[in-house]
Amino acid sequence: MSEYEQQIQFLDVSGLNDFSCDFKDGVVVIMPCIDRKKGEETAKVLYRRAAIDCRILIAFDSLRQGFIKTLNDTAARVNAGYIVYTAQDAWPGRGWLECALNSLEESGKGLLAFNDGKWRGHIASFGMVRTSWVNKLYGGDILYSGYKAHGADNELTVIARVQGMYLYNPECTLVEIDPDKDGRSSNPEDKALFRMRFAQGFDGLGDVHRLKKLAAEYNVPMVCPIKPDDSRRNAGVSIIIPISNDTHALKRQLEFFFRVNTFQPVEIVIIEHGGAGDTLGVVADYAAEAFIRFINRGRKHTVADSCYFGAARARYPYLLFLKNGEVITSDILPAAVARLKREPSLASLKTSSFEVLRKRKIIESHCVTVTSSEPGDRNQGSAQEILANAEAEWDTRNCPSIVSVEKNIPLAGRLYVVPRTMSPRNTTRYRSFHLREFCRDLIDVRFVDHAKEGPDFFERLRREKPLVLLQRFAAKDRGTRDFLDRLISTQARIVYDMDDQIFDRSEIEDWRIPGIADHPEQYLECMQHADQFLVSTKELRRRLEMVFKKPVHVLHNLLSAEQVSLSRQAAAEKEHAGDEFIIGYASGSATHDRDLAQALDGIARFLADVPEAGFHCIGDVDLPASFMNAHGSRVTIQPKVDWRDLPRILAGFHVQIIPLEDCSFNRYKSQIRFLESAAVGVPVLASAVGEQAQTIIHGYTGCLCPNTEEGWYQGLHWYFDDPGRLRTIGDRASDMALRYWTTGSEFRRHRLKDILRDLTLGVMRDKVSIIVVAYNPLPDIMALCESIKAYTNIPYELLIWVNSPDPRTKEYLNSLVPWRTYLVDLNTNVGKAPAANHLFKIAAERFIAGLDDDFILPESWAENMIRAAKAVPDLGWLSADLTPDSSGIRGRGEVCSYPGGVDIYKPSGVGGWMVFTTASAREKIGFYREHGLYGGIDGDYNRRARRLGLNTGYVRDVVGRHKISRDRFPAWELFKQRIQDEMRIHGKESDKVSDKFTDFFQNGYRPLTCTIKAGFNSGNEQDSEAAALVSHLQRGLESLDYRVRLDCSREFPPEKTRDDVVLHFFSGRLYKPDDYNLNLLWLEAAANGLTRDFLIGFDYILCDAQDTAEMVESLAPEIKTTVLKTKTGQDMTDAIHEAVRFIVKNYVHYKSEGLYRLRNKG
């Protein structure tokens, strides 16, 4: 060793207290060893082949404390720029250390992995660290000290990779020579610790979202298995699953469980308490994925007894009991555990349909009350208890759900529908009979009369594990309760269907109670046993989510095939006798008299005003004597009719009124009467209440009016005064109803399949409603739609409003209809905000994404946006960050981090190329402000959200592209920019602005207009050369789709034009060009007398010589300048076109980022 006594030093770890090594800017190699002779031999070879000066420390582990502690203790006494960790069994390549040092110096990375001959850079088993980086990880340690023997190098590697500080250079060779290592297994506790720390983000050192991308590579399931004595054990949860014999359900349960990250230390305890299934085989398949314990009790036990048995053996302080087959979502456990830790007095915490309990409370009481165990053990609470536990404020994120990208999820084989009554009343027809038709070819639907089914039926349910849908079913007597109890015992998945709010007595007026078949508490008693719900309106979804916190799906009422056929026939045959203007009203029952009362005064006034008007009523109607005395001769009251006769009678109306009292009960009602009227082409005048008000497009597919005398009077006149309007509105409504609101609609079928898959799985998958207002050029719209189809991996619906008049755009968008698309095309431009607001109203999913039609989505955007939306508290809305080639602010603002590795930029303003929100957050913020046709929407929406204390911002990991092709459609982009300028000058609601916007759409595509201000007479022989150049230039620009006009007069400045572009040939005269145009200036080498005041009037300057360009840049550096190498007509044409494209593309982009400021036109 004497030959290397300055470079190699032997240390015994028992005597490190007096040791220090100061090699400040150099490299120190630390080599723990247990064989002194071997260590010294290896050290010599390491130094000889290093090719640079270094210090090598042989750290002899005489205490047998392990490699990691020996390395860390030694490194704590070293001051160096770099540290290499290696072992006594290493063998270096020539120049191994010089190569490593050069690689790290050039890259600026923090960790270099040597080519160890085994891992190929996958793990830095031997590595070189930059001390300024590694000291920030573990407080001075090189490797995490919690490991015993293995896993620490894996952790350091993964952290460096997700931080972007990792480097592998295969030319840096430091091979591990250990012939016996392949036969030795890794330490199981170290393996469990690595997986747990990986799943939790290594104490915040790694972004969990980025870690998830590496999980499979490092065999980590992204669930948190944890060793029992870990320091985070006090936050762990034991999930206890009692099972009898249904191993299929257990397998499905484990499959879903390993798709989520619990962000908590977790163990799964499976207790087999009877049966003879292959439980052990299923457990063995997943035992490598997470910490699973299987206990076979060997004889039959009750569920409650098995749960207590598992609780007593749980390793963690918090317990979650699941029935076989149930799944949880990633946000349940951390939220529950966090609150239980904050509030020690709480014995348990209910979250959604689950309950997390303290283990000590269970052990102290020696009993278990299982919130969700096996069917038959479902808790039953009183109606008052259930409603009292309803959330005071709706947040749809509180319902359990998962993000799933599975495409081929099989459907249940059969759906049994149990209607409250088998009679063909409206609710049974729409919710049962129409459902059976709707489900054709998807699932076998069978009706069940609960009063007639015996033991064979329930035994069949046990075998089939089908879906059972209870349609408005009430536990009203012994027979219905017995049916319900026996149904629960079969393990069938129970779905409850509801189309009215009849379960919460507090929201129902006393006078309505006699008209409801059963008592509200009897419905509620039945509903609490449901696994999931189907409802007819979004308002019902909101209420059920608040009360039950279980999955609720909106399945709208739809017209049947027979209804459609009868309606088409009635519309074709309809005739109006004489000149009478018939106001129609179809009453469902006498309970609607209060609804009709909202409109009667307005109808009476209209009848008095219009002698040729008549009022025709169908059903139970009780008109006041005063009304009948005044207008009885013009009133026709017809008894209730069979539903098959209704289309013929409705077709005889000129307009149907649908008044609804503005009350809680009516806000839950669906749009059936609007659809029935629309199907026969009869327009409606309706109250702005309930789902019908969200479905009707006011002024286009119907008319909404306030419940005042004036409102109804004016609404009737609105139709009467314009007979053509009756036909137009009726046709539009009919087209929409028959295209999208029938059991044959492909759009609806996609949603139905998504819902049936959720019902089959027993868990709600996250879905998104995508809304787009289309008005940009077709290539932009196509790029967006193709990115939606390619990169939306979760179930979605696509709602598009067409503001564009372009027939090619219409043709393309119509081709999307079979692909989950709902298209609104009224052949008019209503503006962005009104269009988007209607799409917001009809959006049926819990998550909503409003997208600009010139935005392009990135891969996996929906999953990442939902993950962010779930993580951000007090959610307002979120947008996506942008690529560098996009237009818009990006990568700015304070970065706020949330659970699950979610980072949000929060600048003062948030761009609305994506407005991602939830149905509940959208309800808090409201709709877009409808001011003008274009612009300013997202800024206002951001300010309103933040005034409410809601969070908005950009999701850092979702990076899309916005307005990347602006320069391809310069006429359109210039037009939009000028519209925004006009709005700044005249106000967003100015008629001047509106008219211009409308004119553009009506005129459709138009080319750019360009004036060439040549400043000479083209007939003058002295200017013949210039004239030839201009002529060539004109032809070149026209070939690029410019409409060109020559101005050869010698008048300066040029006359004002409304052209897009003016090309000025410098004539030696100084003037101010018209700000309306894009002004380009052509300067020849002899240009003299230029001033800054003159030059800054132009947007772009073209020069034919470098010295001219340099002179311009010295006077006006903010103006873009280009030098033409040759002065040919083609060169000038290309340069002008590129200049225009540059200005158009960078107008907003450059101004917003302060790189190059173009003037604000106007």
ABEGO torsion letter per residue (X at the ends): XAAAAAABBBBBAAAAAABBBBBAABBBBBBBBABAAAAAAAAAAAAAAAGBBBBBBBBBBAAGAEAAAAAAAAAAABBBABBBBBBAABBBBBGAAAAAAAAAAAAGBABBBBBAGAAGGABBABBBBBAAAAAAAAGGBABBAABAABGAAAAAAAAAAAAGABBBBAABBBBBBBAAAAABBBBAAAAAAAAAAAAAGGGGABBAAAAAAAAAAAGBAGBBBBBAABAAAAABBBBBBBBAABAAAAAAAAAAAAABBAGBBBBBBBBBAEEABBAAAAAAAAAAABBBBBBBAGBBBBAAAAAAAAAAABABABBBBBBBGBBBBAAAAAAAAAAAAABAABABBBBEABBBBBAAAAAAAGBBBBABBBBGABBBBBAAAAAAABBABBBAAABBBBBBABABBBBBABBBBBBABABBBAAAAAAAAAAAAAABGABBBBBBBAAABBAAAAAAAAAAGBBBBBBGBBBABAAAAAAAAAAAAAGBBBBBBBABBAABAAABBAAAAAABABBAAAAAAAAAABABBBBABAAAAAAAAAAAGBBBBBBBBBBBAAAAAAAAAAAAABBBBEABBBBBBBBABAAAAAAAAAAAAAAAAAAAABAABBBBBBEBBBBBAAAAAAAAAABBBBBBBBAAAAAAAAAABABBBBBBBBBAAAAABBAAAAAAAAAAGBBBBBBBBEAAAAABBBGAAEBBBBBBAAAAAAAAAAAAABAAAAAAAAAAAAAAAAAAABAABAAAAAAAAAAAAAAAAGBBBBBBBBBBBBABBAAAAAAAAAAAAAABABBBBBBBBBABABAAAAAAAAAAAABGBBBBBAGBBAEAAAAAAAAAAABABABBBBBBAABBBBBGAAAAAAAAAAABBGBBBBBBBBBAABBEBBGBEBBBBBBGGBBBBBBABBBAABBBBBAAAAAAAEBBBBBEABEGAAAAAAAAAAAAGBBBEBBAABBBBBGAAAAABAAAAAAAAAAAAAAAAAEAABAAAAAAAAAAAAAEBBBBBBBBBAGBBAABAAAAAAAAAAAAAAAAAAAAGBBBBBBABABOBBBBBABABBBBBBAGBBBBBBAABBBBBBBBAABBGBBAAAAAABABBBBABAAAAAAAAAABAABBBBBBABBBAAAAAAAAAAAAAAAAAAAAAAAAAGABBBBBBX
